């Protein structure tokens, strides 16, 4: 017998407009011209080296991947991330589920970041209709279209809406594709079920995003540059909403993982930047690199000349590039993400820095303003 489950349909879901927010994108975004404030001389030298490696990677048409935690979005760094995309310095962006959400909320209402302590106490943290409804619905639609997690949200922001098909079309698709494309058939059934459950009107669902020029996902979608989302079940506020659909999460997130792995497979002479992501980035990277090495070894090759820079606020005096993995009695040993990346071959460096200072300095160095 299945375990008893929580019924999300009983929740008192409030409109997002009623939520107090702490960050306002028009006021709090950081322009690309702002000067970084707190970088050491060694840090500046490492950023210079990283910029040179990026320039080399792009001249060779190799991957330059930038993976980051949600605070990079919440800290107002969208203008710099967008500039890195538009000027062809970065070929792939990746973040976690929270990064996807902050980017969407900024595009939709121009503000994000609720008070967790206060709203958990009130039984309201994450229980917001617009965020949970639209993001989850975009993922259900994206799963049917074969899109990735970040791509599904980016498309909704960029086009400012979602296409809700006739359920008869979805049922016919499921019937005709049941044997030849069972995943598509299942996604069609899921989409039809959501449409029926929420009594959605067929046709174009207009969803205005008046601040979409600040959306990194929408800009990436427009430029056809991968922006992948890598969520974990139960980690994000969209799981609180009755619209949440696990199969759609799985289908779109799987697509994004494989897109991420494809970019990793092109990292020979490329660059991988990991900013403020202690869990997601190292975990998906090591699996993706292992798969990529598997294929390269079959071809008689090996990925060895990748350059990795890991950026976080945690202090570390250990020289990972020079001295390798520290002994177990050294505190640096417990910087788990550094330890993971150090085991990935190639050349790896660690920089203690705020993501704002690092990204501003990197961009300005790339364009010759430092």
Residue pairs with C-beta under 8 A, 6 or more apart in sequence:
8 240
8 241
8 242
8 244
9 242
11 127
11 240
11 241
11 242
12 123
12 127
13 127
13 128
13 129
13 132
13 241
13 242
14 124
14 127
14 128
14 129
15 128
15 129
15 130
16 105
16 108
16 109
16 128
16 129
16 130
16 131
17 109
17 130
19 114
19 119
19 128
20 114
20 115
21 111
21 112
21 113
21 114
22 113
22 114
22 115
23 74
23 76
23 111
23 112
23 113
24 110
24 111
25 76
25 78
25 106
25 110
25 111
25 112
25 211
25 214
26 110
26 211
26 214
28 76
29 76
29 78
29 79
29 214
30 75
30 76
30 77
30 79
30 80
30 356
30 360
31 79
32 79
32 80
32 83
32 360
32 363
32 364
33 369
34 360
35 360
35 364
36 356
36 357
36 358
36 360
36 361
36 364
37 357
38 353
38 354
38 357
39 47
39 353
39 357
39 358
39 361
43 351
43 352
43 353
43 358
43 361
44 361
44 370
46 309
46 349
46 351
47 351
47 358
47 361
47 362
47 365
48 365
49 349
50 271
50 273
50 307
50 309
50 349
50 362
51 362
51 365
51 366
53 271
53 307
54 64
54 89
54 271
54 366
55 366
56 269
57 63
57 64
57 269
57 270
57 271
57 307
58 64
58 88
58 89
58 91
60 269
62 266
62 267
62 268
62 269
62 270
62 271
63 91
63 92
63 263
63 264
63 266
63 267
63 270
63 271
63 272
64 89
64 90
64 91
64 92
64 270
64 271
64 273
65 90
65 91
65 92
65 93
65 94
65 260
65 263
65 264
65 267
65 270
65 271
65 272
65 273
66 81
66 84
66 90
66 92
66 93
66 94
66 273
66 275
67 93
67 94
67 95
67 272
67 273
67 274
67 275
67 277
67 280
67 281
67 285
68 93
68 94
68 95
68 99
68 274
68 275
68 276
68 277
68 281
68 355
69 95
69 96
69 98
69 99
69 275
69 276
69 277
69 278
69 280
69 281
69 355
70 95
70 96
70 98
70 99
70 101
70 102
71 276
71 355
72 81
72 95
72 99
72 275
72 276
72 355
72 359
73 95
73 99
73 102
73 103
73 106
73 216
74 102
74 112
74 113
75 355
75 356
76 356
77 355
77 356
77 359
78 103
78 106
78 214
78 215
78 216
79 214
80 359
80 360
80 363
81 90
81 93
81 216
81 359
82 216
82 219
83 363
84 90
84 359
84 363
84 366
85 93
85 216
85 219
85 220
85 223
85 225
86 219
86 223
87 366
87 367
89 363
89 366
90 225
91 225
91 226
91 263
92 225
92 226
92 227
92 228
92 260
92 263
93 150
93 216
93 220
93 225
93 226
93 227
93 228
94 150
94 226
94 227
94 228
94 229
94 230
94 256
94 260
94 281
94 284
95 103
95 150
95 227
95 228
95 229
95 230
95 277
95 280
96 229
96 230
96 231
96 232
96 235
96 277
96 280
97 229
97 230
97 231
97 232
97 235
97 236
97 238
98 235
98 236
99 229
100 135
100 149
100 150
100 153
100 217
100 229
100 231
100 236
101 112
101 131
101 135
101 236
101 237
101 238
102 112
102 113
103 153
103 215
103 216
103 217
104 131
104 134
104 135
104 153
104 157
104 215
104 217
105 111
105 112
105 131
106 112
106 211
106 214
106 215
107 157
107 209
107 211
107 212
107 214
107 215
107 217
107 218
108 130
108 131
108 134
108 157
108 207
108 208
108 209
108 211
109 130
109 211
110 210
110 211
110 214
114 125
114 126
116 125
119 125
119 126
125 237
126 132
126 236
126 237
126 238
126 239
126 240
127 237
127 240
127 241
128 237
128 241
129 241
131 237
131 238
131 241
132 237
132 238
132 240
132 241
132 242
132 243
132 244
133 241
133 243
134 156
134 162
134 207
135 153
135 238
136 238
136 241
136 243
136 244
136 245
136 248
137 162
137 194
137 200
137 243
138 152
138 153
138 155
138 156
138 162
139 149
139 152
139 153
139 245
139 248
139 249
139 252
140 190
140 191
140 194
140 243
140 245
140 248
141 152
141 156
141 162
141 163
141 164
141 191
142 148
142 149
142 151
142 152
142 153
142 155
142 248
142 252
143 152
143 187
143 190
143 191
143 247
143 248
143 251
143 252
144 170
144 184
144 187
144 188
144 190
144 191
145 152
146 184
146 255
147 155
147 252
147 255
148 226
148 228
148 229
148 252
148 253
148 255
148 256
148 259
149 228
149 229
149 230
149 231
149 249
149 252
149 253
149 255
149 256
150 217
150 220
150 226
150 227
150 228
150 229
150 256
151 221
151 226
151 227
151 228
151 252
151 255
151 256
152 252
153 217
153 229
154 215
154 217
154 218
154 220
154 221
154 227
155 221
156 162
156 207
156 209
157 209
157 212
157 215
157 217
157 218
157 221
158 212
158 215
158 218
158 221
158 222
160 206
160 207
160 208
160 209
160 212
161 204
161 205
161 206
161 207
162 204
162 205
162 207
163 203
163 204
163 205
164 195
164 200
164 201
164 202
164 203
164 204
164 205
165 191
165 202
166 202
167 192
167 195
167 196
167 202
170 188
170 189
170 191
170 192
170 195
171 188
171 189
171 192
173 184
173 185
173 188
174 185
174 186
174 188
174 189
174 192
175 185
177 184
177 185
177 188
178 185
183 251
186 247
187 247
187 248
187 251
190 245
190 247
190 248
194 200
194 243
194 245
195 202
198 243
209 215
209 218
212 218
213 219
216 227
217 227
220 226
220 227
221 227
226 259
226 260
226 263
228 256
228 257
228 259
228 260
229 252
229 253
229 256
230 253
230 256
230 257
230 260
230 280
230 284
231 249
231 253
232 280
233 239
233 246
233 249
238 244
257 284
257 288
260 284
260 288
261 287
261 288
261 291
261 292
264 272
264 285
264 288
264 289
264 291
264 292
265 288
265 291
265 292
265 295
265 296
265 303
267 289
267 292
267 303
267 306
267 346
268 301
268 303
268 304
268 305
268 306
269 305
269 306
270 306
270 307
271 306
271 307
271 308
271 309
272 285
272 306
272 307
272 308
272 309
273 308
273 309
273 311
274 281
274 282
274 285
274 308
274 309
274 310
274 311
274 337
274 341
275 311
275 312
275 355
275 358
275 359
276 311
276 312
276 313
276 355
277 337
278 312
278 336
278 337
279 337
281 337
282 336
282 337
282 340
282 341
283 340
285 340
285 341
285 344
286 340
286 343
286 344
289 303
289 344
289 345
292 303
293 302
293 303
296 302
296 303
303 345
303 346
304 345
304 346
305 346
305 347
306 344
306 345
306 346
306 347
307 346
307 347
308 341
308 344
308 346
308 347
308 348
308 349
309 348
309 349
309 350
309 351
310 337
310 338
310 341
310 348
310 349
310 350
310 351
311 350
311 351
311 352
311 353
311 355
311 358
312 335
312 337
312 350
312 352
312 353
313 352
313 353
313 354
314 335
314 352
315 352
316 332
316 335
316 338
316 350
316 352
317 332
318 326
318 330
318 332
318 335
318 338
318 350
320 332
320 338
320 342
320 348
320 349
320 350
321 347
321 348
321 349
324 342
325 333
325 339
325 342
325 343
326 332
326 333
327 333
332 338
333 339
335 350
338 348
338 350
341 348
342 348
351 358
361 370
364 370
